[in-house]
Amino acid sequence: MYSQQQHDGGGTGVSASAQRGSVWVMELHGELDLAFIDSVERATADVLRLFPGPLVYDLRHLSFADSLLVNHLLATRRQRPVGLIGANRYVDRMLEVTGTAEVLPTFASPEAAEAGLTRAG
C-alpha cells in the first residue's frame, strides 16, 4: 500500500497528496496558473512513478484555474484514469468549452471517485 503525503505549506499548488483506497488524491489550492502549474506537474510525475492506479484531483480549494490545468489533466489521463472532485465554475466552464467533460469525470467525494474510476478496472 502506498501512503506518501506531500505538502507545500498550504499555498498555491498541491497542498496534500496521498493514497485513499485504490486511488491517489491530490488536493490543489489557490490560483493555478502559469506561475504554479510546474509544481502540480512535478507532484503528478512523482505520483505516476510511485502509484499505479487512478489519480483524483480535489479542486474544492482551488479559487482559479486556466487552460493549463485542463491540458495537464488531459496529459495525465493519457497515462491513467483521472477524476475530479469539487470542480469549480472555472473548471466546469473549461471542460464544457473544450468538450472534455466526458473524459474528465467529476465526482462528489473521494469515495465516489474511487467507485467510478475503478468500476471498469
A tleap script that builds the chain and sets N, CA, C and O, in Angstrom:
source leaprc.protein.ff14SB
mol = sequence {
  NMET TYR SER GLN GLN GLN HIE ASP GLY GLY
  GLY THR GLY VAL SER ALA SER ALA GLN ARG
  GLY SER VAL TRP VAL MET GLU LEU HIE GLY
  GLU LEU ASP LEU ALA PHE ILE ASP SER VAL
  GLU ARG ALA THR ALA ASP VAL LEU ARG LEU
  PHE PRO GLY PRO LEU VAL TYR ASP LEU ARG
  HIE LEU SER PHE ALA ASP SER LEU LEU VAL
  ASN HIE LEU LEU ALA THR ARG ARG GLN ARG
  PRO VAL GLY LEU ILE GLY ALA ASN ARG TYR
  VAL ASP ARG MET LEU GLU VAL THR GLY THR
  ALA GLU VAL LEU PRO THR PHE ALA SER PRO
  GLU ALA ALA GLU ALA GLY LEU THR ARG ALA
  CGLY
}
set mol.1.N position { 0.844 -1.175 0.000 }
set mol.1.CA position { 0.000 0.000 0.000 }
set mol.1.C position { 0.891 1.240 0.000 }
set mol.1.O position { 1.929 1.273 0.661 }
set mol.2.N position { 0.478 2.239 -0.736 }
set mol.2.CA position { 1.205 3.490 -0.840 }
set mol.2.C position { 0.514 4.504 0.060 }
set mol.2.O position { -0.715 4.521 0.134 }
set mol.3.N position { 1.271 5.341 0.738 }
set mol.3.CA position { 0.625 6.317 1.604 }
set mol.3.C position { 1.396 7.620 1.708 }
set mol.3.O position { 1.149 8.414 2.616 }
set mol.4.N position { 2.313 7.848 0.803 }
set mol.4.CA position { 3.123 9.060 0.841 }
set mol.4.C position { 2.240 10.297 0.800 }
set mol.4.O position { 1.244 10.334 0.077 }
set mol.5.N position { 2.606 11.301 1.573 }
set mol.5.CA position { 1.909 12.583 1.528 }
set mol.5.C position { 2.920 13.670 1.249 }
set mol.5.O position { 4.058 13.616 1.715 }
set mol.6.N position { 2.497 14.650 0.487 }
set mol.6.CA position { 3.332 15.798 0.175 }
set mol.6.C position { 2.553 17.048 0.521 }
set mol.6.O position { 1.347 17.126 0.283 }
set mol.7.N position { 3.245 18.026 1.083 }
set mol.7.CA position { 2.603 19.297 1.410 }
set mol.7.C position { 3.502 20.425 0.968 }
set mol.7.O position { 4.725 20.329 1.072 }
set mol.8.N position { 2.907 21.490 0.476 }
set mol.8.CA position { 3.699 22.655 0.085 }
set mol.8.C position { 3.506 23.825 1.038 }
set mol.8.O position { 3.861 24.957 0.710 }
set mol.9.N position { 2.952 23.566 2.204 }
set mol.9.CA position { 2.756 24.640 3.164 }
set mol.9.C position { 1.413 25.340 3.038 }
set mol.9.O position { 1.197 26.369 3.678 }
set mol.10.N position { 0.519 24.813 2.238 }
set mol.10.CA position { -0.823 25.362 2.141 }
set mol.10.C position { -0.981 26.481 1.135 }
set mol.10.O position { -2.066 27.056 1.042 }
set mol.11.N position { 0.054 26.818 0.374 }
set mol.11.CA position { -0.036 27.873 -0.622 }
set mol.11.C position { -0.685 27.370 -1.895 }
set mol.11.O position { -1.396 26.365 -1.888 }
set mol.12.N position { -0.438 28.072 -2.981 }
set mol.12.CA position { -0.972 27.668 -4.265 }
set mol.12.C position { -0.221 26.451 -4.773 }
set mol.12.O position { 1.001 26.367 -4.650 }
set mol.13.N position { -0.952 25.515 -5.340 }
set mol.13.CA position { -0.365 24.294 -5.881 }
set mol.13.C position { -0.938 23.079 -5.201 }
set mol.13.O position { -2.128 23.035 -4.887 }
set mol.14.N position { -0.095 22.088 -4.972 }
set mol.14.CA position { -0.518 20.844 -4.328 }
set mol.14.C position { -0.322 20.991 -2.826 }
set mol.14.O position { 0.803 21.158 -2.355 }
set mol.15.N position { -1.414 20.928 -2.075 }
set mol.15.CA position { -1.312 21.075 -0.624 }
set mol.15.C position { -1.271 19.737 0.095 }
set mol.15.O position { -0.780 19.659 1.221 }
set mol.16.N position { -1.778 18.683 -0.534 }
set mol.16.CA position { -1.731 17.340 0.039 }
set mol.16.C position { -1.824 16.338 -1.093 }
set mol.16.O position { -2.439 16.594 -2.128 }
set mol.17.N position { -1.203 15.195 -0.872 }
set mol.17.CA position { -1.182 14.167 -1.902 }
set mol.17.C position { -1.013 12.820 -1.210 }
set mol.17.O position { 0.007 12.572 -0.568 }
set mol.18.N position { -2.013 11.950 -1.341 }
set mol.18.CA position { -1.953 10.674 -0.631 }
set mol.18.C position { -2.901 9.652 -1.250 }
set mol.18.O position { -3.875 10.001 -1.917 }
set mol.19.N position { -2.591 8.395 -1.011 }
set mol.19.CA position { -3.484 7.322 -1.436 }
set mol.19.C position { -4.709 7.297 -0.543 }
set mol.19.O position { -4.618 7.433 0.677 }
set mol.20.N position { -5.870 7.117 -1.186 }
set mol.20.CA position { -7.137 6.911 -0.470 }
set mol.20.C position { -7.808 5.727 -1.131 }
set mol.20.O position { -8.393 5.852 -2.207 }
set mol.21.N position { -7.723 4.583 -0.488 }
set mol.21.CA position { -8.261 3.371 -1.085 }
set mol.21.C position { -7.446 2.993 -2.300 }
set mol.21.O position { -6.224 2.867 -2.218 }
set mol.22.N position { -8.114 2.812 -3.431 }
set mol.22.CA position { -7.409 2.389 -4.646 }
set mol.22.C position { -7.164 3.535 -5.619 }
set mol.22.O position { -6.870 3.304 -6.792 }
set mol.23.N position { -7.287 4.790 -5.127 }
set mol.23.CA position { -6.973 5.963 -5.950 }
set mol.23.C position { -5.988 6.844 -5.188 }
set mol.23.O position { -5.835 6.716 -3.974 }
set mol.24.N position { -5.328 7.732 -5.911 }
set mol.24.CA position { -4.449 8.722 -5.293 }
set mol.24.C position { -5.126 10.075 -5.417 }
set mol.24.O position { -5.530 10.466 -6.512 }
set mol.25.N position { -5.257 10.792 -4.311 }
set mol.25.CA position { -5.938 12.080 -4.291 }
set mol.25.C position { -4.908 13.192 -4.091 }
set mol.25.O position { -4.118 13.172 -3.148 }
set mol.26.N position { -4.941 14.158 -5.006 }
set mol.26.CA position { -4.080 15.339 -4.912 }
set mol.26.C position { -4.976 16.549 -4.699 }
set mol.26.O position { -5.835 16.847 -5.530 }
set mol.27.N position { -4.776 17.245 -3.587 }
set mol.27.CA position { -5.554 18.444 -3.286 }
set mol.27.C position { -4.833 19.665 -3.836 }
set mol.27.O position { -3.658 19.891 -3.544 }
set mol.28.N position { -5.548 20.448 -4.634 }
set mol.28.CA position { -4.986 21.673 -5.207 }
set mol.28.C position { -5.599 22.883 -4.514 }
set mol.28.O position { -6.794 22.909 -4.221 }
set mol.29.N position { -4.761 23.886 -4.257 }
set mol.29.CA position { -5.196 25.104 -3.569 }
set mol.29.C position { -4.781 26.345 -4.337 }
set mol.29.O position { -3.807 26.331 -5.090 }
set mol.30.N position { -5.525 27.405 -4.139 }
set mol.30.CA position { -5.122 28.714 -4.640 }
set mol.30.C position { -5.522 28.985 -6.070 }
set mol.30.O position { -6.508 28.451 -6.579 }
set mol.31.N position { -4.728 29.833 -6.706 }
set mol.31.CA position { -4.961 30.218 -8.096 }
set mol.31.C position { -3.929 29.511 -8.957 }
set mol.31.O position { -2.744 29.841 -8.921 }
set mol.32.N position { -4.382 28.548 -9.724 }
set mol.32.CA position { -3.474 27.725 -10.508 }
set mol.32.C position { -3.330 28.297 -11.909 }
set mol.32.O position { -4.252 28.221 -12.722 }
set mol.33.N position { -2.169 28.868 -12.181 }
set mol.33.CA position { -1.901 29.457 -13.484 }
set mol.33.C position { -0.452 29.160 -13.851 }
set mol.33.O position { 0.163 28.260 -13.278 }
set mol.34.N position { 0.088 29.897 -14.788 }
set mol.34.CA position { 1.439 29.656 -15.282 }
set mol.34.C position { 2.484 29.647 -14.168 }
set mol.34.O position { 3.454 28.892 -14.235 }
set mol.35.N position { 2.295 30.470 -13.156 }
set mol.35.CA position { 3.274 30.562 -12.079 }
set mol.35.C position { 3.339 29.304 -11.221 }
set mol.35.O position { 4.360 29.054 -10.579 }
set mol.36.N position { 2.267 28.503 -11.195 }
set mol.36.CA position { 2.224 27.372 -10.273 }
set mol.36.C position { 1.974 26.014 -10.914 }
set mol.36.O position { 1.981 25.000 -10.216 }
set mol.37.N position { 1.755 25.967 -12.220 }
set mol.37.CA position { 1.471 24.681 -12.859 }
set mol.37.C position { 2.662 23.731 -12.750 }
set mol.37.O position { 2.472 22.517 -12.677 }
set mol.38.N position { 3.885 24.261 -12.737 }
set mol.38.CA position { 5.071 23.402 -12.635 }
set mol.38.C position { 5.060 22.561 -11.371 }
set mol.38.O position { 5.440 21.391 -11.407 }
set mol.39.N position { 4.631 23.136 -10.254 }
set mol.39.CA position { 4.605 22.366 -9.005 }
set mol.39.C position { 3.591 21.227 -9.089 }
set mol.39.O position { 3.824 20.146 -8.548 }
set mol.40.N position { 2.479 21.464 -9.757 }
set mol.40.CA position { 1.469 20.412 -9.932 }
set mol.40.C position { 1.995 19.336 -10.877 }
set mol.40.O position { 1.793 18.146 -10.636 }
set mol.41.N position { 2.665 19.744 -11.945 }
set mol.41.CA position { 3.234 18.772 -12.884 }
set mol.41.C position { 4.288 17.901 -12.213 }
set mol.41.O position { 4.329 16.693 -12.444 }
set mol.42.N position { 5.141 18.502 -11.384 }
set mol.42.CA position { 6.170 17.723 -10.669 }
set mol.42.C position { 5.537 16.741 -9.695 }
set mol.42.O position { 5.942 15.580 -9.627 }
set mol.43.N position { 4.541 17.204 -8.940 }
set mol.43.CA position { 3.870 16.323 -7.980 }
set mol.43.C position { 3.172 15.174 -8.699 }
set mol.43.O position { 3.207 14.036 -8.231 }
set mol.44.N position { 2.539 15.467 -9.834 }
set mol.44.CA position { 1.878 14.413 -10.609 }
set mol.44.C position { 2.894 13.406 -11.126 }
set mol.44.O position { 2.656 12.200 -11.059 }
set mol.45.N position { 4.018 13.880 -11.638 }
set mol.45.CA position { 5.057 12.970 -12.138 }
set mol.45.C position { 5.549 12.055 -11.021 }
set mol.45.O position { 5.775 10.867 -11.249 }
set mol.46.N position { 5.715 12.595 -9.823 }
set mol.46.CA position { 6.135 11.768 -8.686 }
set mol.46.C position { 5.103 10.675 -8.411 }
set mol.46.O position { 5.461 9.516 -8.201 }
set mol.47.N position { 3.834 11.043 -8.412 }
set mol.47.CA position { 2.767 10.066 -8.146 }
set mol.47.C position { 2.726 9.007 -9.250 }
set mol.47.O position { 2.577 7.821 -8.956 }
set mol.48.N position { 2.856 9.410 -10.501 }
set mol.48.CA position { 2.821 8.447 -11.605 }
set mol.48.C position { 3.960 7.435 -11.498 }
set mol.48.O position { 3.796 6.276 -11.877 }
set mol.49.N position { 5.109 7.864 -10.987 }
set mol.49.CA position { 6.223 6.925 -10.785 }
set mol.49.C position { 5.969 5.989 -9.605 }
set mol.49.O position { 6.384 4.830 -9.625 }
set mol.50.N position { 5.293 6.490 -8.587 }
set mol.50.CA position { 5.116 5.769 -7.331 }
set mol.50.C position { 3.889 4.861 -7.301 }
set mol.50.O position { 3.933 3.777 -6.719 }
set mol.51.N position { 2.800 5.297 -7.925 }
set mol.51.CA position { 1.494 4.681 -7.731 }
set mol.51.C position { 0.891 4.260 -9.073 }
set mol.51.O position { 0.848 5.069 -10.001 }
set mol.52.N position { 0.425 3.011 -9.196 }
set mol.52.CA position { -0.079 2.529 -10.490 }
set mol.52.C position { -1.558 2.791 -10.779 }
set mol.52.O position { -2.023 2.498 -11.881 }
set mol.53.N position { -2.297 3.327 -9.831 }
set mol.53.CA position { -3.740 3.452 -10.004 }
set mol.53.C position { -4.211 4.812 -10.484 }
set mol.53.O position { -3.402 5.665 -10.848 }
set mol.54.N position { -5.537 5.015 -10.483 }
set mol.54.CA position { -6.145 6.268 -10.926 }
set mol.54.C position { -5.763 7.448 -10.037 }
set mol.54.O position { -5.483 7.284 -8.850 }
set mol.55.N position { -5.757 8.640 -10.631 }
set mol.55.CA position { -5.497 9.883 -9.905 }
set mol.55.C position { -6.776 10.699 -9.825 }
set mol.55.O position { -7.536 10.793 -10.788 }
set mol.56.N position { -6.994 11.283 -8.663 }
set mol.56.CA position { -8.145 12.139 -8.429 }
set mol.56.C position { -7.616 13.492 -7.975 }
set mol.56.O position { -6.827 13.579 -7.035 }
set mol.57.N position { -8.054 14.535 -8.646 }
set mol.57.CA position { -7.654 15.893 -8.282 }
set mol.57.C position { -8.804 16.538 -7.518 }
set mol.57.O position { -9.908 16.693 -8.042 }
set mol.58.N position { -8.525 16.912 -6.265 }
set mol.58.CA position { -9.513 17.570 -5.419 }
set mol.58.C position { -9.377 19.076 -5.637 }
set mol.58.O position { -8.365 19.675 -5.273 }
set mol.59.N position { -10.397 19.676 -6.228 }
set mol.59.CA position { -10.361 21.083 -6.613 }
set mol.59.C position { -11.191 21.970 -5.696 }
set mol.59.O position { -11.439 23.132 -6.017 }
set mol.60.N position { -11.619 21.436 -4.568 }
set mol.60.CA position { -12.517 22.192 -3.685 }
set mol.60.C position { -11.898 23.482 -3.148 }
set mol.60.O position { -12.623 24.418 -2.809 }
set mol.61.N position { -10.576 23.543 -3.066 }
set mol.61.CA position { -9.919 24.730 -2.526 }
set mol.61.C position { -9.176 25.513 -3.605 }
set mol.61.O position { -8.311 26.337 -3.308 }
set mol.62.N position { -9.521 25.247 -4.838 }
set mol.62.CA position { -8.912 25.947 -5.968 }
set mol.62.C position { -9.797 27.149 -6.304 }
set mol.62.O position { -10.973 26.983 -6.630 }
set mol.63.N position { -9.240 28.346 -6.225 }
set mol.63.CA position { -10.043 29.539 -6.474 }
set mol.63.C position { -10.034 29.963 -7.935 }
set mol.63.O position { -10.921 30.698 -8.370 }
set mol.64.N position { -9.036 29.509 -8.704 }
set mol.64.CA position { -8.968 29.849 -10.122 }
set mol.64.C position { -8.089 28.828 -10.827 }
set mol.64.O position { -7.116 28.329 -10.263 }
set mol.65.N position { -8.447 28.530 -12.061 }
set mol.65.CA position { -7.612 27.678 -12.912 }
set mol.65.C position { -7.828 28.108 -14.349 }
set mol.65.O position { -8.919 28.536 -14.726 }
set mol.66.N position { -6.778 27.991 -15.146 }
set mol.66.CA position { -6.936 28.316 -16.556 }
set mol.66.C position { -6.707 27.059 -17.392 }
set mol.66.O position { -6.668 25.951 -16.856 }
set mol.67.N position { -6.558 27.231 -18.688 }
set mol.67.CA position { -6.454 26.081 -19.586 }
set mol.67.C position { -5.219 25.224 -19.324 }
set mol.67.O position { -5.173 24.073 -19.758 }
set mol.68.N position { -4.227 25.752 -18.632 }
set mol.68.CA position { -3.050 24.942 -18.294 }
set mol.68.C position { -3.443 23.740 -17.445 }
set mol.68.O position { -2.885 22.654 -17.604 }
set mol.69.N position { -4.396 23.932 -16.549 }
set mol.69.CA position { -4.846 22.808 -15.727 }
set mol.69.C position { -5.538 21.757 -16.585 }
set mol.69.O position { -5.265 20.567 -16.434 }
set mol.70.N position { -6.420 22.170 -17.475 }
set mol.70.CA position { -7.108 21.208 -18.340 }
set mol.70.C position { -6.091 20.448 -19.188 }
set mol.70.O position { -6.197 19.231 -19.338 }
set mol.71.N position { -5.112 21.154 -19.740 }
set mol.71.CA position { -4.062 20.483 -20.515 }
set mol.71.C position { -3.318 19.466 -19.662 }
set mol.71.O position { -3.031 18.358 -20.115 }
set mol.72.N position { -3.009 19.843 -18.434 }
set mol.72.CA position { -2.312 18.921 -17.528 }
set mol.72.C position { -3.172 17.688 -17.230 }
set mol.72.O position { -2.677 16.561 -17.250 }
set mol.73.N position { -4.444 17.906 -16.959 }
set mol.73.CA position { -5.343 16.784 -16.670 }
set mol.73.C position { -5.450 15.833 -17.858 }
set mol.73.O position { -5.447 14.614 -17.684 }
set mol.74.N position { -5.543 16.387 -19.057 }
set mol.74.CA position { -5.631 15.550 -20.260 }
set mol.74.C position { -4.330 14.779 -20.491 }
set mol.74.O position { -4.365 13.610 -20.877 }
set mol.75.N position { -3.193 15.420 -20.259 }
set mol.75.CA position { -1.907 14.722 -20.408 }
set mol.75.C position { -1.787 13.595 -19.388 }
set mol.75.O position { -1.284 12.517 -19.707 }
set mol.76.N position { -2.242 13.838 -18.174 }
set mol.76.CA position { -2.208 12.802 -17.135 }
set mol.76.C position { -3.154 11.666 -17.495 }
set mol.76.O position { -2.841 10.498 -17.264 }
set mol.77.N position { -4.308 12.004 -18.057 }
set mol.77.CA position { -5.299 10.992 -18.430 }
set mol.77.C position { -4.762 10.034 -19.498 }
set mol.77.O position { -5.226 8.898 -19.593 }
set mol.78.N position { -3.795 10.477 -20.298 }
set mol.78.CA position { -3.207 9.570 -21.288 }
set mol.78.C position { -2.446 8.439 -20.608 }
set mol.78.O position { -2.199 7.396 -21.214 }
set mol.79.N position { -2.076 8.647 -19.348 }
set mol.79.CA position { -1.312 7.644 -18.613 }
set mol.79.C position { -2.146 6.870 -17.604 }
set mol.79.O position { -1.846 5.711 -17.316 }
set mol.80.N position { -3.187 7.492 -17.062 }
set mol.80.CA position { -4.027 6.888 -16.027 }
set mol.80.C position { -5.437 7.436 -16.090 }
set mol.80.O position { -5.666 8.508 -16.650 }
set mol.81.N position { -6.385 6.703 -15.517 }
set mol.81.CA position { -7.712 7.309 -15.339 }
set mol.81.C position { -7.597 8.507 -14.398 }
set mol.81.O position { -6.849 8.468 -13.421 }
set mol.82.N position { -8.344 9.573 -14.702 }
set mol.82.CA position { -8.328 10.798 -13.907 }
set mol.82.C position { -9.752 11.184 -13.575 }
set mol.82.O position { -10.642 11.124 -14.423 }
set mol.83.N position { -9.958 11.586 -12.320 }
set mol.83.CA position { -11.251 12.095 -11.897 }
set mol.83.C position { -11.065 13.400 -11.149 }
set mol.83.O position { -9.967 13.716 -10.691 }
set mol.84.N position { -12.154 14.158 -11.029 }
set mol.84.CA position { -12.125 15.446 -10.343 }
set mol.84.C position { -13.143 15.464 -9.218 }
set mol.84.O position { -14.217 14.873 -9.330 }
set mol.85.N position { -12.801 16.138 -8.146 }
set mol.85.CA position { -13.727 16.375 -7.039 }
set mol.85.C position { -13.857 17.876 -6.888 }
set mol.85.O position { -12.859 18.596 -6.897 }
set mol.86.N position { -15.074 18.344 -6.751 }
set mol.86.CA position { -15.308 19.744 -6.442 }
set mol.86.C position { -14.918 20.710 -7.542 }
set mol.86.O position { -14.422 21.800 -7.255 }
set mol.87.N position { -15.130 20.339 -8.786 }
set mol.87.CA position { -14.804 21.264 -9.877 }
set mol.87.C position { -15.574 22.564 -9.672 }
set mol.87.O position { -16.767 22.556 -9.369 }
set mol.88.N position { -14.865 23.689 -9.843 }
set mol.88.CA position { -15.500 24.988 -9.653 }
set mol.88.C position { -15.991 25.535 -10.988 }
set mol.88.O position { -15.875 24.874 -12.020 }
set mol.89.N position { -16.530 26.727 -10.960 }
set mol.89.CA position { -17.126 27.278 -12.185 }
set mol.89.C position { -16.101 27.476 -13.293 }
set mol.89.O position { -16.441 27.353 -14.469 }
set mol.90.N position { -14.847 27.783 -12.940 }
set mol.90.CA position { -13.816 27.957 -13.962 }
set mol.90.C position { -13.535 26.634 -14.669 }
set mol.90.O position { -13.496 26.561 -15.897 }
set mol.91.N position { -13.344 25.607 -13.874 }
set mol.91.CA position { -13.036 24.300 -14.436 }
set mol.91.C position { -14.249 23.752 -15.176 }
set mol.91.O position { -14.106 23.223 -16.278 }
set mol.92.N position { -15.436 23.866 -14.593 }
set mol.92.CA position { -16.652 23.398 -15.269 }
set mol.92.C position { -16.797 24.050 -16.644 }
set mol.92.O position { -17.111 23.383 -17.630 }
set mol.93.N position { -16.567 25.347 -16.693 }
set mol.93.CA position { -16.702 26.076 -17.963 }
set mol.93.C position { -15.651 25.612 -18.970 }
set mol.93.O position { -15.962 25.420 -20.146 }
set mol.94.N position { -14.410 25.431 -18.519 }
set mol.94.CA position { -13.361 24.961 -19.429 }
set mol.94.C position { -13.657 23.558 -19.948 }
set mol.94.O position { -13.435 23.268 -21.124 }
set mol.95.N position { -14.153 22.696 -19.080 }
set mol.95.CA position { -14.492 21.344 -19.518 }
set mol.95.C position { -15.619 21.385 -20.546 }
set mol.95.O position { -15.611 20.634 -21.521 }
set mol.96.N position { -16.581 22.266 -20.318 }
set mol.96.CA position { -17.698 22.404 -21.259 }
set mol.96.C position { -17.214 22.939 -22.600 }
set mol.96.O position { -17.524 22.366 -23.645 }
set mol.97.N position { -16.461 24.026 -22.579 }
set mol.97.CA position { -16.000 24.675 -23.807 }
set mol.97.C position { -15.066 23.775 -24.608 }
set mol.97.O position { -15.122 23.753 -25.837 }
set mol.98.N position { -14.214 23.038 -23.917 }
set mol.98.CA position { -13.239 22.186 -24.605 }
set mol.98.C position { -13.787 20.803 -24.948 }
set mol.98.O position { -13.128 20.025 -25.639 }
set mol.99.N position { -14.981 20.499 -24.472 }
set mol.99.CA position { -15.568 19.195 -24.756 }
set mol.99.C position { -14.896 18.049 -24.023 }
set mol.99.O position { -14.953 16.903 -24.471 }
set mol.100.N position { -14.264 18.346 -22.908 }
set mol.100.CA position { -13.519 17.310 -22.184 }
set mol.100.C position { -14.240 16.777 -20.948 }
set mol.100.O position { -13.698 15.935 -20.233 }
set mol.101.N position { -15.446 17.254 -20.692 }
set mol.101.CA position { -16.191 16.789 -19.519 }
set mol.101.C position { -16.438 15.283 -19.566 }
set mol.101.O position { -16.497 14.630 -18.524 }
set mol.102.N position { -16.581 14.735 -20.761 }
set mol.102.CA position { -16.828 13.293 -20.906 }
set mol.102.C position { -15.629 12.444 -20.473 }
set mol.102.O position { -15.803 11.333 -19.974 }
set mol.103.N position { -14.418 12.964 -20.663 }
set mol.103.CA position { -13.212 12.179 -20.353 }
set mol.103.C position { -12.577 12.567 -19.024 }
set mol.103.O position { -11.650 11.902 -18.563 }
set mol.104.N position { -13.074 13.647 -18.402 }
set mol.104.CA position { -12.598 14.067 -17.093 }
set mol.104.C position { -13.800 14.143 -16.158 }
set mol.104.O position { -14.309 15.230 -15.883 }
set mol.105.N position { -14.253 12.991 -15.669 }
set mol.105.CA position { -15.474 12.968 -14.864 }
set mol.105.C position { -15.299 13.656 -13.515 }
set mol.105.O position { -14.222 13.646 -12.918 }
set mol.106.N position { -16.395 14.251 -13.059 }
set mol.106.CA position { -16.426 14.927 -11.767 }
set mol.106.C position { -17.239 14.094 -10.787 }
set mol.106.O position { -18.290 13.558 -11.138 }
set mol.107.N position { -16.746 13.989 -9.561 }
set mol.107.CA position { -17.389 13.193 -8.523 }
set mol.107.C position { -17.634 14.043 -7.282 }
set mol.107.O position { -17.012 15.089 -7.103 }
set mol.108.N position { -18.538 13.589 -6.436 }
set mol.108.CA position { -18.905 14.337 -5.231 }
set mol.108.C position { -17.919 14.142 -4.082 }
set mol.108.O position { -17.832 14.994 -3.198 }
set mol.109.N position { -17.181 13.045 -4.082 }
set mol.109.CA position { -16.298 12.736 -2.958 }
set mol.109.C position { -15.185 11.801 -3.423 }
set mol.109.O position { -15.277 11.210 -4.499 }
set mol.110.N position { -14.132 11.668 -2.613 }
set mol.110.CA position { -13.088 10.700 -2.960 }
set mol.110.C position { -13.628 9.279 -3.086 }
set mol.110.O position { -13.186 8.513 -3.942 }
set mol.111.N position { -14.578 8.936 -2.236 }
set mol.111.CA position { -15.159 7.591 -2.287 }
set mol.111.C position { -15.934 7.364 -3.581 }
set mol.111.O position { -15.849 6.292 -4.180 }
set mol.112.N position { -16.685 8.369 -4.008 }
set mol.112.CA position { -17.422 8.270 -5.275 }
set mol.112.C position { -16.454 8.188 -6.449 }
set mol.112.O position { -16.691 7.448 -7.404 }
set mol.113.N position { -15.365 8.946 -6.377 }
set mol.113.CA position { -14.357 8.893 -7.440 }
set mol.113.C position { -13.721 7.511 -7.506 }
set mol.113.O position { -13.528 6.958 -8.589 }
set mol.114.N position { -13.398 6.961 -6.349 }
set mol.114.CA position { -12.805 5.624 -6.332 }
set mol.114.C position { -13.760 4.611 -6.954 }
set mol.114.O position { -13.341 3.786 -7.766 }
set mol.115.N position { -15.028 4.661 -6.586 }
set mol.115.CA position { -16.012 3.732 -7.135 }
set mol.115.C position { -16.143 3.922 -8.651 }
set mol.115.O position { -16.184 2.943 -9.396 }
set mol.116.N position { -16.208 5.161 -9.103 }
set mol.116.CA position { -16.391 5.449 -10.516 }
set mol.116.C position { -15.186 5.126 -11.375 }
set mol.116.O position { -15.337 4.682 -12.513 }
set mol.117.N position { -13.999 5.340 -10.849 }
set mol.117.CA position { -12.792 5.131 -11.646 }
set mol.117.C position { -12.283 3.709 -11.614 }
set mol.117.O position { -11.544 3.302 -12.509 }
set mol.118.N position { -12.658 2.947 -10.611 }
set mol.118.CA position { -12.165 1.564 -10.523 }
set mol.118.C position { -13.214 0.543 -10.907 }
set mol.118.O position { -12.913 -0.649 -10.970 }
set mol.119.N position { -14.421 0.970 -11.162 }
set mol.119.CA position { -15.523 0.065 -11.503 }
set mol.119.C position { -15.196 -0.781 -12.736 }
set mol.119.O position { -15.425 -1.990 -12.747 }
set mol.120.N position { -14.658 -0.131 -13.771 }
set mol.120.CA position { -14.371 -0.852 -15.019 }
set mol.120.C position { -13.091 -1.677 -14.914 }
set mol.120.O position { -12.890 -2.618 -15.682 }
set mol.121.N position { -12.213 -1.318 -13.948 }
set mol.121.CA position { -10.921 -1.981 -13.857 }
set mol.121.C position { -10.954 -3.134 -13.035 }
set mol.121.O position { -9.932 -3.799 -12.864 }
savepdb mol mol.pdb
quit
